[in-house]
Amino acid sequence: MFKGQNFVFLPNASTPRARIVAQVLRRHGGSLHDSAGDGPVTYLVPDQYLTATGEVKNRELFELEEQRPGTWRKGAVRLSWVSDCVKAGQLLNKEKYAVKPPQRADGKRPGKRRRESEHSAAAATARPEEPLEGNAQIASALQQLAERCRLQGEAFRSRAYLLAREAVLGLPYNIQTYEQARSLPNVGDGIAQKIALLAAGGSVPGLDLELTPEERIVRYFAVCHDVGPGRAQQWRALGFESFEDVLRASPQWRLPWAMLYGMKFYEDWQLRISRAEVAEHEAVLKRHVPAGMEVVITGSYCRGSATCGDIDVVLYREDCDDPEVLADDLTALVQRLVNIGYVECPLHLSKRLQPLFEPDIHSLAREVGVNIAGRLSDKEKLTRFYCGVRLPGEAPLPPGAPAIPYVAKDRDLFVAGDSSPARPCRRLDLLTCKWSERGACLLYFTGNDTFNKALRTQASAQGMTLNQHGLFDKSSGTCVESADDYRIMEILGFPRLEPTDEQRNKRI
């Protein structure tokens, strides 16, 4: 019924009902994606995020930074559209299921957006060098509350605490009262009360408590690539305490095959990467990239951080906006990196790359005692390639210890007999970018998160939308600027800030 149709869940597919609907869609031929590509897509929104009239309750939760402005609202429907189609045995008209964007009354009520815009450009450049001691203590408490909510599967509450934490860290004065907290952007009544209580020296539920055994197991699972808190909670509810338990219960593996690599390299992918090692990876890429392609390491490395969690790379070709050419370049690069033994594992595939990795994927599945069901990939070509890579030789320094090590059963399964001094496997993300969009793309993937949010907030206040493709006028969808990241800053009223500029990197 849904064959040939593409679907994206908003804001994500973590709710129990969304997971059930995802199974229904796959059973009837639908294709699920994390974000929209270039083709048509239907966005599915659970009813719990909508009002009775079909309006989105909270605009913040549905900001799709990776999408072109104005596209998702036209294709967003209630989740119930899927089940009603199945009951009817045919595709139903989407009109009565359409999701409406939240109504705004510009000029009549300021709302959170206006309060944020008053802080945005100035806040990004007027923060203290170091957070004040009192604010740092409150921020630490908010971080702890956010982590606890994340482990409990409450993603939006976790995000709310993290946004409040950022606001508190940026203050040039120690926060002391409820009124001060409530006036901050992204801080609602409940969190403002907690901040005031913390400022007065009190405590709030959930603080200063050790994680329960149940929470520790959920955290153990959630750290694994492609698992996340939602699935981690499901596994714990089924009584699983290790990856071995999961594998033994699922000999016919119907979960994402990339998750098996997340289990295999569980400890390696928690380790930080030194700048010196990132530079070595950069040299490998530049030696093997197709002639004419530019290689730019973005993320925390570009911002001057001493260590990185993974390696983000943007690839583009001068005067090239042809996605077919860029996809061919990416495929050629991956093939070369495989040939020299640099790529340890893929984390997603195209049909052209599948023959390179299929034997290894099935070999890993056999090693851990499962059989992979279904096709490995439906994609013809890729615009990005995520993988695990390893430099040759021995590690020059001990790599350190992971924050959350394997439990005993998993260590026996994935590490037993492996005493080689090889370097750790590292996460590498390769992303292609159109030449005309390189400024917005580099701005987006370089960050940091706080600076990017300030830019997006200011863009919204000026009637525009900013994402990785460019700065767009909301009403017409016209691109205002995309090739020059500094020009984007200028249009939004920000000074020219280099990635390593202290004013740009106050908070991460």
N, C-alpha and C positions, 0 to 999 in steps of 0.2 A: 504493500500500500504506500509506503513512504520511500520506495526505491528511487534513488537519484536525488533525494532531498537532503539538505544539510541543516543541522540543528546546533544551536549553542544555548546552554542554560545560563540564565541571568539570576542572581549575580554569580552563581556557580552551581555545580551539580551535587552539593554535599548533603542536601536534605534527604531524608528517607524516601519521600514521595518522588523526588527527582531521580533517585537511583532506580526506583521501580519503573518509572516512565522511560528511563534510558534503556532498560532491558526490553521494554515493549517496542521502542523505536528500532533497536537493532534487529529484533525478531522479525519486524516487518520491513526490513531493508533500508532503514534510515541511517545516515552517517552523522556521528557526533564529533564535535570539534571544541577545543578550548577557546578559540577565537575565530572570527570570520575571516575568510580568505577573499579572493577577488570575485567569486561567484555569489549567486543569491543564497541567502541563509534565513532561516526562521528562528527567532529568538523565543525561548520558552521561559516564562516567569511564574513561579509558584504563587498561588493565591494569597499566601500569608504575607507577601510583600506588597499587596495591592489593596486599595480601598474597595468598598462595595461597588463603586462606579467604574472600577478598572484603572484607577490612577496609581502611579508609583508613589509609595508612601514617603520614601526618602531618596532624593535625587543623588545624594553622595554615594549610596551603595551601588548605583548603576552607572557610574562614570566609566565608560569603556575607553581607556587611554589609547588602545591599539587600533580603534576603529575610526574611520572617517566620520566627521560630524554629521548628525542628522540621519544616519542610515539605520541604526538599530531600532529606533522608535517605529519606523514604517513596517518593520517585519516582526514586531514583538507581539506575542499572543499569550493568553493564559495557558497554564499547563493542562488544564482540563480539556483543551481543544484536542489533544492527542487521544485521551481516553474516549471522548465522544466520537471521534473519527473511527476508532476501532469498534465501538458499539454499533455505529451506523454502517460499518463495512465500506465506507467511502470517505474521501477527503471532503470536509465540510468547509463552507465559506468562513474565512477567518474574521470577517468584519465584526461580528458580535462578540468575538473573543479578543479583540484588539486591546492592547495595553496603551493607556494614555500617559504621556509625561506629566509630572506634577505641575499643577497650576501655580503661576507666580503672579504677584500683584506689584510689579515694579513701580516704585514711587509711592506706594500706599503702605507697605510694611517692609522694613529693611531686611529682616530675616538673617539667617546665618551667613549667606553668601556675601551680603553687603558688609557685615562685620569683618569677615575674613579679608575682603578686598582692601579694607582700611589698614589691615596689618601687613598685607603680603609683601609688596616691594620693600617697604621700610624694614619689616621684620627680618628679611633675608640679609640685610646689610647692617643692622643695628644691634645684633646680639652680642652679649658679653663674650670675652675670650674664653672664659671657663664659667660653667653654671655656678650660681651662688650656692653655698653649702646647704642652706635650708631647702632650696628648690631641688637640689640634687637628691636629697633624701626623699622628697615627695616623688620625684621622677622614678627613683628606684622602686618605691612602693607601687607606683602605677605599672611599671614594667612587670613586677611580680604578679599583679592582678591580671594583666593582659595574658601572661603565659598560662595562668591557671584557667582562664576562660578559653584559651586556644585548645588546651588539652581536653576541655569539656565539650569541645565542638561548637562553642559560641564565638564564631569568627567575627561577627560584627561588634559584639561587646569587647572582644580583644582589640579590634581596630580602634574602637572609641577610646580605650585606655591609652593606646599608643599615640593617638593624635593629641590627647590631653597631655601626655608626657612631653611631646615635642613643644607644645605651647608653654608649658611650665619651664622647661629648660632654657627657653629663649628670653625669659624675662630679665630685665636689668635690675629688678628689685625682688626681695624675698616676699613671696605671696603669703598673706596672713588671714584673709577673710573670705567668706563665701562670695561676697559681692565681687571681689577681685577675680576669683576663680570663674564666676559665672560670666564675666565680661570677656573672657578669652575666647578666641575662635575654637570651634569644635568641642567645647565643654558644655555639657547639658547640666540640668539641675542635679541629677543623682551623683555624677562625678564631682561636681562643684562642692556638694556636701561632704564627700569623702576627702577632697583636697583640704577643705577648711578644717575638718577633724584632724587630718594628718599634720597640718600646720600648727594646730593647737597642742600637738604632742600626743594625740590619741592614736588609736589603731582602728582598723576596720576588719570585718570578717574576711578570712582568706589570707591575711598577712601573717608572716612569721610562723607559718606552719610548714612542716616538712610534707613533701608530697606523699600521699598515701601509696601503699603497694599497688593499688589499681592504677593510680595516676602515673606511677613510674613505668608500668608496663605499656600504658597508652603512649607515653612520651617515647619509650624505646621504639615502638612501631612507627610512630609519626615522623621520626627523624629520617626514616628510609625514603629514598627517592620514589616518587609516584604513589606513596601511601597516604600521608596526611592524617589529620586528627579524626576525620569522619570514619574512614576505613579502619583506623587503629582502634577506635571505640567498638566497631563491629566485631573485630577479631577478639578483643578482650571479652565482649559479651558472649562470645562462643567458647570462652574458656582458654583461648590460646595465650601462651606466655613466651613463645619464641617463634622465629621464622620457621624452624623445623616443624613446629606444631601446625603452622599454616600450610606448609608444603605437604605434610602427610595427610592432611584433611582434604587436599585438593589435587589429587593425582592427575585429573584432567584439567589442566591449567587454563582457566578462562579469564584470568585477570591480565592486565597489561604485561606483556612479556618483558618490557624494560624494567619492571619491578624486580625481576630476578637479578638483574645487574645491580640494582640498588641494594639488594641483600648481599651480593657478592662483594661489593666495594663499600659496604656500610661504614667501616671505620676509616678507610682512605678518604672518603668524600666529606668527612667531618674535619679533616686536618687543614690548617691554614697553609697558604702558599706564599713563599717569600717573593719579594720583587725580583731578586736575582733569578729565581726559577722561572717566573713569568717571562722575563726577558729571553730566557732560553727557548721557551715555547714560541715566543714571537719570532725568533730567528728561524726556527723550523718552518713556521708557516710562510715566512717571506721567501725562503729558499724554494718552496714547492708550489706557491700560488701561481695560477696561470699568468702569463705575461700581460702587463697592463693593469692588473688588479691591485688595489690599495688594501693594505692590512692595517687596521686601527684597533688597538686594545683599548677598551672602554672601561666603565665601571670604576671600582675603587683603585685599580692600578693607575688609571689615567688621573685620578684625583690625588695621587701621591701617597696612598696608604702603604704602610710597611708590609702588610700581608693582605692576601685576598682569599675569599672563600672559593671562588671559581674564576674561570677566565672567559670574559665576554669579548668577542671579536666581531667587528663590523667590516664587511667587505664591499667595495664598490669599484666601478670602472668609470673613468672619465667620460662624460657625455653619453653614458649608457643608461637608458631608462627601460630597456627591453627586459621584462622578467624572464623570458625564455633564455636569453643570453646569460643572464645572471645565474639562472638555475643550472645551465650547462657548465658554467665556470665552477659553481659550488660542487657539482658532481665530479668534475675533473680533479678538483683539489682533494676531495675525500678519497677518491681512488688512489691518488699519489700517496696520500698519508697512510692509507692501508698498506700499500706496497712496501713502504719502508718500515712497517711494523710499529708505527706511532699510535695508531688508533687501537685502543684496547677493547672497546665495545661501542655499539651504537645505542642511542636511546629513542630514535625513531628512524623510519626508512622511507625511501621512495621505491617504486618498482624497479628502477634501474640499479639501485644500490643493493637491493635485497639479495641477489646472488652472491655478493661479497661477504655477507654476514650470516646468511641463513644457516650454513653448517655449524657455525660457532654457537648460534642461539639455541639450536636443537641439541647440541652437545652439552651446553650448560644445563638445559632442562633435564636431560638424561642423568647428569651428575647429581642433581638434587632430587631426582625421583619423580618428575612430573612430565606430562606430555602437553605440548602447547596446542591449543585448539584454535582453528580459524586461520585466516591469512595474517601475515606479518604486516602488510601495508596495502592500502588502497590508493595511495598518492602516486600520481604520475611523476611529478617533479617537486622539489623542495625549494623553499626560499630561505630555509634555515636548517641547520643540522646540529643536533645535540649529541654529545658522545663523551666517553671516557678515554683519556690519552695517557701515555706514559713515556717519559724520556728514557733513553737507553742508559745503561751503566748503573753503578751503585749510588745511593744517596750520599752526598758529601757530608751531610749532618744527620743525626737522628731525627726522624720526622715528627717526633713528639707523640703524645697519646691522645686518642679521641675523647671528646667530652663524655660520650656515652658508649662504652665498649660493648662488644658482643657478650651475650650471656653464654654460659658454658656450652650448651648444646649447639648453638649457632657457630661458636668458635670451632668446635669439632667438625662441623659440616663444611664451613667455608675456608678455614685457615689451616686445618690439620695437615701436617706434612709440608707446609710451605714455609721454609726458613730462609728463603733467598733474600739477599740485601737489596733487592731491586727498589727503585724509587716508587713512591706511592702513585696510584692511578689518580688522575685529576679530572675534574669536570671542565669540559670545553664547549662553549656555545658559539657556533659560527652563524652569522646573520648577514644576508645580502641586503643591499640598500640601493635604491635608485639614485643616480647622480643628482637629480633635481631635488631630492629629499634628504641629502646627506646632512645638512645642518640640523634639521629637526631630529633626525635619527641619532646623530652623535649626542645631541643635547639630552635626548630621552634616555639613552643607555649609559651616559656618563654620570648623570645625577649631580648631587645626591638626591635622595627622595624628598627631603624637606625643601630644597631649592626648586625641584621640579614642581612640587605641589604649589609653592608660592607663584611660580610662573603660570600654572594652569588656573589658579584662583584669580590672578590679575587678568588673564585672558578672558575668563568668564565675565568679570566685572566690566570689561570693555566690549562685550558682545561678540567675543570670539571663542574658539576652541583650539586648544593646543594638544597635539599628540605626536607620535613618532613620525607621522607623515608630513606634518607641517602645521602652520598657524592658519586657521580658517575663519572666515566670517560666518557667524551662526545663521543669519537669515538667508544668505544666498548660497552658502557652501563654497564660496570662492576662496582660493588659496591666497592668503596675504603674503606669506613668506615661508620658504621651506629649505632653501639651499644654504642660507647663512645663519648659523646659530647666534652670532653676535648681533645681527640685524633683528632677530626675533627678540632678544633681550631689550634692544633699543626701543622697538615698537611698544613693548610692554612696560617701558619706563624703568628698566633695570640698567645699572652700569655694566660695562664690559667686564665680565668676570671669567678669568681663566679657570680650568678645572681644578688647579691646585690653589686657587685663591682662598685665603682663610675666610673671607666673608661668605664665600659660596659653600664652605665646608664646616660651618659652625656645628651643625648637628647632622648625624647620619641615622 
